[in-house]
Amino acid sequence: MAARLEPWWVTWLHGFPHLDFSLRPVDSTFAPDDPAYQQSLAFLAGIVGACLTFNLLVVAIYFLCRCCRRSLHRDGAELKRGRSRCAVWVVVCAALMCSAAIGVGFYGNSETDDGVERCLEGLQSTRETIDTATTLVGNTLTSLRDEVTPDLLSLEKAYAKRAEFLRLVRQARVHLGTLTSRLDALLPLWRDPSGQGGSTLQWLQEQLTIVEFYRWLAYVLLLSVDLFTCLLVLLGLAKQSRCLINLAVLMGLLMLLAHWSTLALQLAGSVGASDFCFAPRQFLANVTQALGTVERDTLSYYLECHPSSVSPFQTGLTGSVRAVSDLQSLALELLLFGAVEVPRTRKELGKVQAELNVTETAVHQLTALLDCRALNKDVLAGLTGMCWDGLKGQLLLSLFSLTGAIAMSCIVCAIPTACARFRKRERCREDNEDPFGPRASGAAYRHAGRMAFSSLYSYGSSFGSEGSLPALAHCPPSHGLGATVPSTSASSNAAAAANLANAGGGGSYTEEVGPFNNNPIYEEATFSRRQSPPPSYATAMRHHGTREPRGSPARLA
């Protein structure tokens, strides 16, 4: 049986070092009541706790260094676009890795639940077999004592004057006493040390059912919250919402603690389960001997179940079958001869023969129930469910916890760098929305430049002369909404420029307007052939600290 219950992961987990708090080796034999063995499992959980502390320390140092860097560079100029893009990809990959780990976690949780269900089914079947055998023996004894014994006493009185029949009745009573003693020796098959009428197997089954229900529910909630956190991270990156990102960081920290905590419990529980699965017979023998529930030879018979094994109930069952056979022979002889001599005994003899037939059937059924093959199959099913499916599911859940912890650490550390792009884009959006900002004026200039070509051909089509095209080509692009400018705009622009020159605004018009300094064609044009300055003129004058003339176009605007 040991060879069938030892997959590679049982041997691997059983080989983990078992050390107490003093770092002394501890025997790896499963002994949950031993304080030294408990310390060895707690030591493994403490190693995972140390990893959690180190992880939190690394995250704290990272955020501290980032805060110091931001205090030294408040403008954020050192954040490169490549770093932000790399951080975004790190967050996305970590979220996808966490999502894959969640899938592994769901599968591991299902495998663990299936293993526990198989173990519970094995316990249930074993308990039903034992209860059926116990009930069958008890009912048979009750029937023999309440039905057959009074009938034999009545027959003994009826055959008091017939010595040959009286001798047969007394022999039947002797065989009946042998039968009852043999059957009584089979009870109880499973003694209850609590003395409260409940079976130990039933109590174990109920406790295991309660623990498995809350374990399964807790992991389903953990996996669901973890999946929600990953989706929240991806949604925050897609929406570029700092509120969602901050919530995702907070939940990521909580999930980081949850992952390491569950990993500590899973590691300690998996190593303890592997120690049990490595030598289950030894532990069960020690427990049953300490509790006094089953005899050692009986437990060994059902756990090993070799073809050459001899049942401990073989003597009692063989004696019971022989006693029932002798009783039936005596009852048949009395029915054939005694009922003819004493007709009033026919009714009692018929009842005795019917009860003996029922008893014979019960003894044969009891022989089949107490055979080791049925109970050994149930025990193997329970142990296989625990050591194969259950322990494999625990390993998958441990992998989920470790991968989830690493992914959450990457997400928490990389999200602040990824959010730097959000701030840059927000600044660009604010500058573009400002009609007097430099970015907005540049965009308007480029937009107006694209719209100037339609105005150019409008001029050409309106005037119908090719001589006006070179003059209009020297004009800067219009800052309007793309409408054609009438011919009277040149005179109004010339008048405005003359007023500006007379007001003593300080410097020429071309020197004040920055966006037109790099246009040599526009520099060579005269005031009479230039259009009105763009809206950025007022902004440029404010940046240069120049007071706007009273009659300037910007002031008029």
C-alpha positions as CSV (number, residue, x, y, z in Angstrom):
1,M,0.0,0.0,0.0
2,A,2.9,2.4,0.7
3,A,4.1,2.0,-2.8
4,R,0.7,3.0,-4.2
5,L,0.5,6.1,-2.0
6,E,3.9,7.6,-2.7
7,P,3.9,10.0,-5.7
8,W,7.0,12.0,-6.4
9,W,5.7,15.1,-4.6
10,V,5.1,13.1,-1.4
11,T,8.8,12.0,-1.4
12,W,10.0,15.5,-2.3
13,L,8.0,17.3,0.4
14,H,8.9,14.6,2.9
15,G,12.5,15.4,2.3
16,F,12.2,19.0,3.4
17,P,14.4,19.7,6.4
18,H,12.6,19.4,9.7
19,L,14.2,21.8,12.3
20,D,13.0,23.1,15.5
21,F,13.4,26.7,16.8
22,S,16.9,25.7,18.0
23,L,17.9,24.6,14.5
24,R,18.2,21.0,15.6
25,P,17.0,18.2,13.3
26,V,13.6,16.7,14.1
27,D,12.2,13.2,13.2
28,S,10.1,13.6,10.0
29,T,7.6,10.9,11.2
30,F,4.1,12.4,11.3
31,A,3.4,13.2,14.9
32,P,1.0,16.2,15.3
33,D,1.0,15.9,19.1
34,D,4.8,16.1,19.4
35,P,5.9,19.7,20.3
36,A,9.2,19.2,18.4
37,Y,7.3,18.2,15.3
38,Q,5.0,21.2,15.6
39,Q,8.0,23.4,15.9
40,S,9.4,22.0,12.7
41,L,6.3,22.9,10.7
42,A,6.1,26.3,12.4
43,F,9.8,26.8,11.3
44,L,8.8,26.3,7.7
45,A,6.0,28.7,8.0
46,G,8.4,31.2,9.6
47,I,10.7,31.0,6.6
48,V,7.8,32.2,4.4
49,G,7.2,34.9,7.0
50,A,10.8,36.0,6.6
51,C,10.3,36.2,2.8
52,L,7.3,38.4,3.4
53,T,9.2,40.7,5.6
54,F,12.0,40.9,3.0
55,N,9.5,41.6,0.2
56,L,7.8,44.4,2.2
57,L,11.2,45.9,3.0
58,V,12.2,45.9,-0.6
59,V,9.0,47.6,-1.6
60,A,9.4,50.2,1.2
61,I,13.0,51.0,0.1
62,Y,11.9,51.3,-3.5
63,F,9.2,53.8,-2.6
64,L,11.5,55.7,-0.3
65,C,14.1,56.0,-3.0
66,R,11.5,57.2,-5.5
67,C,10.2,59.8,-3.1
68,C,13.8,61.1,-2.6
69,R,14.3,61.3,-6.3
70,R,11.1,63.2,-6.8
71,S,12.0,65.7,-4.1
72,L,15.3,66.3,-5.9
73,H,13.7,66.6,-9.3
74,R,10.3,68.1,-8.7
75,D,9.7,68.9,-12.3
76,G,9.9,65.2,-13.2
77,A,12.3,66.0,-16.2
78,E,14.4,62.9,-15.5
79,L,11.5,60.5,-16.2
80,K,12.1,59.3,-19.7
81,R,9.4,58.2,-22.0
82,G,11.1,54.9,-22.5
83,R,11.1,54.1,-18.8
84,S,7.4,54.9,-18.5
85,R,6.6,52.7,-21.5
86,C,8.8,49.9,-20.0
87,A,7.0,50.2,-16.7
88,V,3.6,50.0,-18.4
89,W,4.7,46.8,-20.1
90,V,6.0,45.4,-16.8
91,V,2.6,46.1,-15.1
92,V,0.7,44.5,-18.0
93,C,2.9,41.4,-18.0
94,A,2.7,41.1,-14.2
95,A,-1.1,41.4,-14.4
96,L,-1.3,38.7,-17.1
97,M,1.1,36.5,-15.1
98,C,-1.1,36.9,-12.1
99,S,-4.2,36.1,-14.2
100,A,-2.5,32.9,-15.3
101,A,-1.7,32.1,-11.7
102,I,-5.3,32.6,-10.8
103,G,-6.3,29.9,-13.3
104,V,-3.8,27.6,-11.7
105,G,-5.2,28.5,-8.3
106,F,-8.7,27.6,-9.4
107,Y,-7.6,24.3,-10.7
108,G,-5.6,23.5,-7.6
109,N,-8.5,24.5,-5.4
110,S,-10.7,22.1,-7.4
111,E,-8.1,19.3,-7.1
112,T,-7.8,19.8,-3.4
113,D,-11.6,19.7,-3.0
114,D,-11.8,16.5,-5.1
115,G,-9.1,14.9,-3.0
116,V,-10.9,15.7,0.2
117,E,-14.2,14.5,-1.2
118,R,-12.6,11.2,-2.1
119,C,-11.2,10.9,1.4
120,L,-14.6,11.7,2.9
121,E,-16.2,9.1,0.6
122,G,-13.7,6.5,1.8
123,L,-14.4,7.4,5.4
124,Q,-18.1,7.3,4.8
125,S,-17.9,3.9,3.1
126,T,-15.7,2.5,5.9
127,R,-18.0,3.8,8.5
128,E,-21.0,2.3,6.8
129,T,-19.3,-1.0,6.5
130,I,-18.4,-1.1,10.1
131,D,-21.9,0.2,11.2
132,T,-23.6,-2.4,9.0
133,A,-21.5,-5.3,10.4
134,T,-22.1,-4.0,14.0
135,T,-25.9,-3.6,13.4
136,L,-26.1,-7.1,11.8
137,V,-24.3,-8.7,14.7
138,G,-26.4,-6.8,17.2
139,N,-29.7,-7.7,15.5
140,T,-28.7,-11.4,15.2
141,L,-27.8,-11.6,18.9
142,T,-31.1,-9.9,19.8
143,S,-33.1,-12.3,17.7
144,L,-31.3,-15.3,19.1
145,R,-31.8,-14.2,22.7
146,D,-35.3,-12.9,22.4
147,E,-36.8,-15.5,20.0
148,V,-34.8,-18.7,19.9
149,T,-34.0,-19.0,23.6
150,P,-37.6,-18.7,24.8
151,D,-38.7,-21.2,22.2
152,L,-36.1,-23.7,23.2
153,L,-37.1,-23.4,26.9
154,S,-40.7,-24.0,25.8
155,L,-39.6,-27.1,23.9
156,E,-37.6,-28.3,26.8
157,K,-40.7,-28.2,29.0
158,A,-42.8,-29.9,26.3
159,Y,-40.3,-32.8,25.9
160,A,-39.7,-33.2,29.6
161,K,-41.2,-36.7,29.5
162,R,-39.4,-37.7,26.3
163,A,-35.7,-38.2,27.1
164,E,-34.4,-38.6,23.5
165,F,-36.1,-35.3,22.4
166,L,-35.1,-33.5,25.6
167,R,-31.5,-34.4,24.9
168,L,-31.7,-32.8,21.5
169,V,-33.2,-29.7,22.9
170,R,-30.5,-29.3,25.5
171,Q,-27.8,-29.8,22.8
172,A,-29.5,-27.1,20.8
173,R,-29.2,-24.8,23.8
174,V,-25.5,-25.5,24.1
175,H,-24.9,-24.7,20.5
176,L,-27.0,-21.6,20.8
177,G,-24.8,-20.4,23.7
178,T,-21.7,-21.1,21.6
179,L,-23.2,-19.1,18.7
180,T,-24.0,-16.1,20.8
181,S,-20.6,-16.1,22.5
182,R,-18.9,-16.2,19.1
183,L,-21.0,-13.4,17.7
184,D,-20.6,-11.4,20.9
185,A,-16.8,-11.6,20.5
186,L,-17.1,-9.7,17.2
187,L,-18.5,-6.6,18.9
188,P,-17.6,-3.9,18.9
189,L,-15.6,-3.8,15.7
190,W,-14.8,-0.1,16.3
191,R,-14.9,1.0,19.9
192,D,-15.8,4.6,20.7
193,P,-13.5,6.0,23.4
194,S,-15.7,9.0,24.0
195,G,-18.5,6.9,25.4
196,Q,-21.1,9.3,24.0
197,G,-22.6,6.9,21.5
198,G,-21.0,8.6,18.5
199,S,-18.4,7.0,16.2
200,T,-14.9,8.4,16.1
201,L,-15.0,8.0,12.3
202,Q,-18.2,10.0,12.1
203,W,-16.7,12.8,14.3
204,L,-13.6,12.9,12.0
205,Q,-15.8,13.0,8.9
206,E,-17.9,15.9,10.3
207,Q,-14.8,18.0,11.3
208,L,-13.1,17.4,8.0
209,T,-16.2,18.4,6.1
210,I,-16.5,21.7,8.0
211,V,-12.8,22.5,7.6
212,E,-12.9,21.8,3.8
213,F,-16.0,23.9,3.3
214,Y,-14.4,27.0,4.9
215,R,-11.1,26.4,3.2
216,W,-12.7,26.1,-0.3
217,L,-14.8,29.2,0.3
218,A,-11.8,31.2,1.5
219,Y,-9.7,30.3,-1.6
220,V,-12.6,31.1,-3.9
221,L,-12.9,34.6,-2.3
222,L,-9.1,35.1,-2.5
223,L,-9.0,34.1,-6.1
224,S,-11.9,36.3,-7.0
225,V,-10.4,39.4,-5.2
226,D,-7.1,38.7,-6.9
227,L,-8.8,38.5,-10.3
228,F,-10.6,41.8,-9.6
229,T,-7.3,43.4,-8.7
230,C,-5.7,42.4,-12.0
231,L,-8.7,43.7,-13.9
232,L,-8.6,46.9,-11.9
233,V,-4.9,47.4,-12.8
234,L,-5.6,46.8,-16.5
235,L,-8.6,49.1,-16.5
236,G,-6.7,51.8,-14.7
237,L,-4.0,51.7,-17.4
238,A,-6.5,51.7,-20.2
239,K,-8.6,54.6,-18.7
240,Q,-5.5,56.4,-17.3
241,S,-7.4,56.9,-14.1
242,R,-5.3,57.7,-11.1
243,C,-8.2,56.9,-8.8
244,L,-8.4,53.3,-10.1
245,I,-4.6,53.0,-10.0
246,N,-4.4,54.1,-6.4
247,L,-7.2,51.6,-5.5
248,A,-5.3,48.9,-7.4
249,V,-2.1,49.7,-5.5
250,L,-3.9,49.4,-2.1
251,M,-5.5,46.1,-3.1
252,G,-2.2,44.9,-4.5
253,L,-0.5,45.4,-1.1
254,L,-3.4,43.6,0.7
255,M,-3.1,40.7,-1.8
256,L,0.6,40.6,-1.3
257,L,0.1,40.0,2.4
258,A,-2.6,37.4,1.7
259,H,-0.5,35.5,-0.8
260,W,2.5,35.2,1.5
261,S,0.2,34.2,4.5
262,T,-1.5,31.5,2.5
263,L,1.8,30.3,1.2
264,A,3.0,29.8,4.8
265,L,0.0,27.8,5.7
266,Q,0.1,25.7,2.5
267,L,3.8,24.9,2.9
268,A,3.4,23.8,6.5
269,G,0.2,21.8,5.7
270,S,1.7,20.2,2.6
271,V,4.8,19.0,4.4
272,G,2.7,17.6,7.3
273,A,0.4,15.8,4.8
274,S,3.4,14.4,3.0
275,D,4.8,13.1,6.3
276,F,1.5,11.3,6.9
277,C,1.3,9.9,3.4
278,F,4.8,8.6,3.5
279,A,3.9,6.2,6.3
280,P,0.2,6.2,7.0
281,R,0.0,2.7,8.5
282,Q,2.4,3.5,11.3
283,F,0.5,6.7,12.2
284,L,-2.9,5.0,12.1
285,A,-1.6,2.1,14.2
286,N,-0.2,4.5,16.8
287,V,-3.4,6.5,17.0
288,T,-5.7,3.5,17.2
289,Q,-3.5,1.9,19.9
290,A,-3.5,5.1,21.9
291,L,-7.2,5.6,21.6
292,G,-8.1,1.9,22.0
293,T,-10.5,1.9,19.0
294,V,-9.1,-1.0,17.0
295,E,-6.7,-3.8,17.8
296,R,-3.3,-3.7,16.2
297,D,-3.6,-7.0,14.4
298,T,-7.1,-6.1,13.1
299,L,-5.8,-2.7,11.7
300,S,-2.8,-4.4,10.1
301,Y,-5.1,-7.0,8.5
302,Y,-7.2,-4.3,6.8
303,L,-4.4,-2.0,5.8
304,E,-2.2,-4.7,4.3
305,C,-4.7,-7.2,3.1
306,H,-2.3,-9.8,1.7
307,P,-3.8,-12.9,0.1
308,S,-2.1,-15.0,2.7
309,S,-3.3,-12.9,5.6
310,V,-5.5,-14.5,8.2
311,S,-8.5,-12.6,9.4
312,P,-8.6,-12.0,13.1
313,F,-12.4,-12.8,12.9
314,Q,-11.8,-16.1,11.2
315,T,-12.1,-18.2,14.4
316,G,-15.3,-16.5,15.5
317,L,-16.9,-16.6,12.1
318,T,-16.0,-20.3,11.5
319,G,-17.4,-21.2,15.0
320,S,-20.6,-19.3,14.3
321,V,-21.2,-21.0,11.0
322,R,-20.6,-24.4,12.6
323,A,-22.9,-23.6,15.5
324,V,-25.7,-22.5,13.2
325,S,-25.3,-25.6,11.1
326,D,-25.5,-27.8,14.2
327,L,-28.6,-25.9,15.4
328,Q,-30.3,-26.4,12.1
329,S,-29.6,-30.1,12.1
330,L,-31.0,-30.5,15.6
331,A,-34.1,-28.4,14.7
332,L,-34.7,-30.5,11.6
333,E,-34.5,-33.7,13.6
334,L,-36.9,-32.4,16.2
335,L,-39.2,-31.2,13.4
336,L,-39.2,-34.6,11.7
337,F,-39.6,-36.8,14.8
338,G,-40.6,-34.6,17.8
339,A,-43.4,-32.8,16.1
340,V,-44.9,-36.1,15.2
341,E,-44.8,-37.4,18.7
342,V,-45.8,-34.0,20.3
343,P,-47.8,-32.1,17.7
344,R,-48.1,-28.9,19.8
345,T,-44.4,-28.3,19.5
346,R,-44.6,-27.9,15.7
347,K,-45.2,-24.2,16.0
348,E,-42.2,-23.6,18.2
349,L,-40.0,-25.7,16.0
350,G,-41.0,-23.8,12.9
351,K,-40.2,-20.5,14.5
352,V,-36.8,-21.8,15.6
353,Q,-36.0,-23.1,12.2
354,A,-37.0,-19.8,10.5
355,E,-34.8,-17.8,13.0
356,L,-31.9,-20.2,12.4
357,N,-32.2,-19.6,8.6
358,V,-32.1,-15.9,9.1
359,T,-29.1,-16.3,11.4
360,E,-27.3,-18.4,8.8
361,T,-27.8,-15.7,6.1
362,A,-26.6,-13.0,8.5
363,V,-23.4,-15.0,9.4
364,H,-22.6,-15.4,5.7
365,Q,-23.2,-11.7,5.1
366,L,-21.1,-10.8,8.0
367,T,-18.3,-13.0,6.7
368,A,-18.4,-11.0,3.4
369,L,-18.5,-7.6,5.2
370,L,-15.5,-8.5,7.5
371,D,-13.3,-9.5,4.6
372,C,-10.3,-7.2,4.2
373,R,-10.8,-6.5,0.5
374,A,-13.9,-4.3,0.9
375,L,-12.5,-2.2,3.8
376,N,-9.0,-2.1,2.3
377,K,-10.5,-0.6,-0.9
378,D,-12.3,2.1,1.1
379,V,-9.2,2.9,3.1
380,L,-7.0,3.1,0.0
381,A,-9.6,5.3,-1.8
382,G,-9.5,7.8,1.2
383,L,-5.7,7.8,1.4
384,T,-5.3,8.1,-2.3
385,G,-7.7,11.1,-2.5
386,M,-5.7,12.8,0.3
387,C,-2.2,12.0,-0.9
388,W,-2.6,12.3,-4.7
389,D,-5.4,14.8,-5.6
390,G,-5.4,16.7,-2.3
391,L,-1.7,17.2,-2.0
392,K,-1.3,17.9,-5.7
393,G,-3.9,20.6,-5.3
394,Q,-2.0,22.1,-2.4
395,L,1.1,22.3,-4.4
396,L,-0.7,24.1,-7.2
397,L,-2.2,26.5,-4.7
398,S,1.3,27.1,-3.3
399,L,2.5,27.9,-6.8
400,F,-0.4,30.3,-7.2
401,S,0.5,32.1,-4.0
402,L,4.1,32.4,-4.9
403,T,3.5,33.6,-8.4
404,G,0.8,36.0,-7.2
405,A,3.1,37.5,-4.6
406,I,5.8,38.1,-7.2
407,A,3.3,39.6,-9.7
408,M,1.7,41.9,-7.0
409,S,5.2,43.1,-6.0
410,C,6.0,44.0,-9.6
411,I,2.7,45.7,-10.0
412,V,3.0,47.8,-6.9
413,C,6.6,48.8,-7.7
414,A,6.1,49.6,-11.4
415,I,2.7,51.4,-11.3
416,P,4.2,54.8,-10.0
417,T,6.6,54.9,-13.0
418,A,3.8,54.0,-15.4
419,C,1.7,56.8,-13.9
420,A,4.3,59.4,-14.9
421,R,3.0,59.2,-18.5
422,F,-0.5,60.0,-17.1
423,R,0.9,63.3,-15.7
424,K,2.7,64.2,-18.9
425,R,-0.4,63.6,-20.9
426,E,-2.5,65.6,-18.5
427,R,-0.1,68.5,-18.9
428,C,-0.3,68.3,-22.6
429,R,-4.0,68.2,-22.5
430,E,-4.1,71.2,-20.2
431,D,-1.7,73.1,-22.5
432,N,-3.7,72.2,-25.6
433,E,-7.0,73.3,-23.9
434,D,-5.4,76.8,-23.0
435,P,-6.1,79.1,-26.0
436,F,-3.2,81.4,-24.9
437,G,-0.7,78.7,-24.1
438,P,2.4,78.2,-26.3
439,R,1.3,74.7,-27.3
440,A,-2.2,75.8,-28.2
441,S,-0.9,78.8,-30.2
442,G,1.6,76.5,-32.0
443,A,-1.2,74.0,-32.8
444,A,-3.4,76.9,-34.0
445,Y,-0.5,78.1,-36.1
446,R,0.0,74.7,-37.7
447,H,-3.8,74.3,-38.2
448,A,-4.1,77.8,-39.7
449,G,-1.1,77.0,-42.0
450,R,-3.0,74.0,-43.3
451,M,-6.1,76.1,-43.9
452,A,-4.1,78.9,-45.7
453,F,-3.9,77.0,-48.9
454,S,-7.7,77.2,-49.5
455,S,-7.6,80.9,-48.8
456,L,-4.7,81.3,-51.2
457,Y,-6.7,79.7,-54.0
458,S,-9.7,81.7,-52.9
459,Y,-7.8,84.9,-53.4
460,G,-6.6,83.8,-56.8
461,S,-10.1,82.9,-57.8
462,S,-11.6,86.1,-56.5
463,F,-9.3,88.6,-58.0
464,G,-8.7,86.6,-61.2
465,S,-5.1,88.0,-61.5
466,E,-1.9,86.1,-61.2
467,G,0.0,89.1,-59.8
468,S,-1.8,88.9,-56.5
469,L,-0.5,85.4,-55.8
470,P,3.1,86.3,-55.1
471,A,2.0,89.0,-52.7
472,L,-0.3,86.7,-50.9
473,A,2.4,84.0,-50.7
474,H,4.5,86.3,-48.5
475,C,1.6,86.7,-46.0
476,P,1.7,84.5,-42.9
477,P,-1.1,81.9,-42.5
478,S,-4.3,83.2,-41.2
479,H,-5.2,82.5,-37.6
480,G,-8.9,82.6,-38.2
481,L,-11.2,79.6,-38.8
482,G,-10.2,79.2,-42.4
483,A,-12.4,81.8,-43.9
484,T,-11.1,84.0,-46.7
485,V,-9.8,87.4,-45.7
486,P,-11.2,90.4,-47.7
487,S,-8.9,92.8,-49.5
488,T,-9.5,95.6,-47.0
489,S,-7.6,93.6,-44.3
490,A,-4.2,94.8,-45.7
491,S,-5.0,98.4,-45.1
492,S,-6.4,97.8,-41.6
493,N,-3.2,95.8,-40.7
494,A,-1.0,98.6,-42.0
495,A,-2.9,101.1,-39.9
496,A,-2.6,99.0,-36.8
497,A,1.1,98.5,-37.4
498,A,1.6,102.3,-37.9
499,N,-0.2,103.0,-34.6
500,L,2.0,100.4,-32.9
501,A,5.1,102.1,-34.2
502,N,3.9,105.5,-33.2
503,A,3.0,104.3,-29.7
504,G,6.7,103.4,-29.1
505,G,6.1,99.8,-28.1
506,G,9.8,99.2,-28.2
507,G,11.1,97.1,-31.0
508,S,9.8,96.2,-34.3
509,Y,6.8,94.1,-35.0
510,T,8.8,91.3,-36.3
511,E,11.1,91.2,-33.3
512,E,8.2,91.0,-30.9
513,V,6.4,88.1,-32.6
514,G,8.4,85.0,-32.0
515,P,6.8,82.5,-34.3
516,F,7.5,84.7,-37.4
517,N,11.2,85.3,-36.7
518,N,12.2,82.1,-38.5
519,N,10.2,82.9,-41.7
520,P,12.5,84.8,-44.0
521,I,9.8,85.3,-46.6
522,Y,7.6,87.0,-44.0
523,E,10.5,89.1,-42.8
524,E,11.0,90.6,-46.2
525,A,7.4,91.6,-46.6
526,T,6.4,95.1,-45.8
527,F,3.9,96.2,-43.2
528,S,1.3,96.9,-45.8
529,R,1.5,93.3,-47.1
530,R,1.4,91.6,-43.6
531,Q,-1.7,90.4,-41.9
532,S,-2.7,90.9,-38.3
533,P,-0.4,89.2,-35.7
534,P,-1.5,85.8,-34.3
535,P,-3.1,85.4,-30.8
536,S,0.3,84.3,-29.5
537,Y,1.5,87.8,-29.8
538,A,-0.1,88.9,-26.5
539,T,1.3,85.7,-24.8
540,A,4.7,86.3,-26.2
541,M,4.7,89.9,-25.0
542,R,3.7,88.7,-21.5
543,H,6.5,86.2,-21.5
544,H,9.0,89.0,-22.5
545,G,7.6,91.4,-20.0
546,T,6.7,94.0,-22.6
547,R,3.8,96.2,-22.0
548,E,1.2,96.0,-24.7
549,P,0.5,99.2,-26.6
550,R,-2.8,100.8,-26.1
551,G,-3.9,100.4,-29.6
552,S,-2.3,97.0,-30.3
553,P,-4.4,94.3,-31.9
554,A,-3.8,92.0,-28.9
555,R,-5.2,94.6,-26.6
556,L,-8.2,95.1,-28.9
557,A,-8.7,91.3,-29.0
